[in-house]
Amino acid sequence: MEGVVQLINRLQGVATLVGDNAASDKSLPGLWELLPSIVVIGGQSSGKSSVLEAVVGKDFLPRGTGIVTRRPLNLQLVNNKESEDEFGVFLHRPNEKFTSYDAMRAEIEAETERLLRTEGKAVSPKPIQLTVTSPHVPNLTLVDMPGLTKIPIDGQPKSIVRELEDMARSYIKGDNAIILAVTPANADLATSDALHLAREVDPAGDRTI
């Protein structure tokens, strides 16, 4: 099973390198859509970051108000019981090991700013890929999506609401995507943006957690 997970991780890395991600403009299914993944969706400040950090057991994701996650983060967790070393490797910096989780957070923020500044956009569907190797994590691939919002704030373009929905929809529509819909514990599930979007692509709830 571990060999299969590692193979999937490598194939997702190849797909990202060649620009074949779930949000790519294409008429035929790409490699990304054919590979299994757990896609985490939810509204802004819904607790997505806390869920992901609980899986990893470390604080490493950017925090703040508004849209903090502005690009999908493809987080590949690799369990290595043969060593106590914990480190992260980014696809865009393949020759460098990040041994500090604070440094991983800073790199996620820096790479997000770099691309968005280049593209002149508020958000982008192009993912950041991070592989974390540790003896304390399960073998999993998780995709952290930008938080959904109902209204644009702080100078965000009016199109931001639709952009975020379309981006999340493109990542969860594939039959091999497991949807982890995060909703605050004090919120009414009937008004959950994440569950509403999940039901659009998975009406029976077969792929939704």
HELIX and SHEET records of a PDB file:
HELIX    1   1 GLU A    2  LEU A   17  1                                  16    
HELIX    2   2 LEU A   31  LEU A   34  1                                   4    
HELIX    3   3 LYS A   48  VAL A   56  1                                   9    
HELIX    4   4 TYR A  101  GLU A  119  1                                  19    
HELIX    5   5 ILE A  160  ILE A  172  1                                  13    
HELIX    6   6 LEU A  189  THR A  191  5                                   3    
HELIX    7   7 ASP A  193  VAL A  201  1                                   9    
SHEET    1   A 7 ARG A  93  PHE A  98  0                                        
SHEET    2   A 7 PHE A  87  PHE A  90 -1                                        
SHEET    3   A 7 ILE A 128  SER A 134 -1                                        
SHEET    4   A 7 LEU A  73  ASN A  79  1                                        
SHEET    5   A 7 LEU A 140  ASP A 144 -1                                        
SHEET    6   A 7 SER A  37  GLY A  42  1                                        
SHEET    7   A 7 ALA A 177  VAL A 182  1                                        
END                                                                             
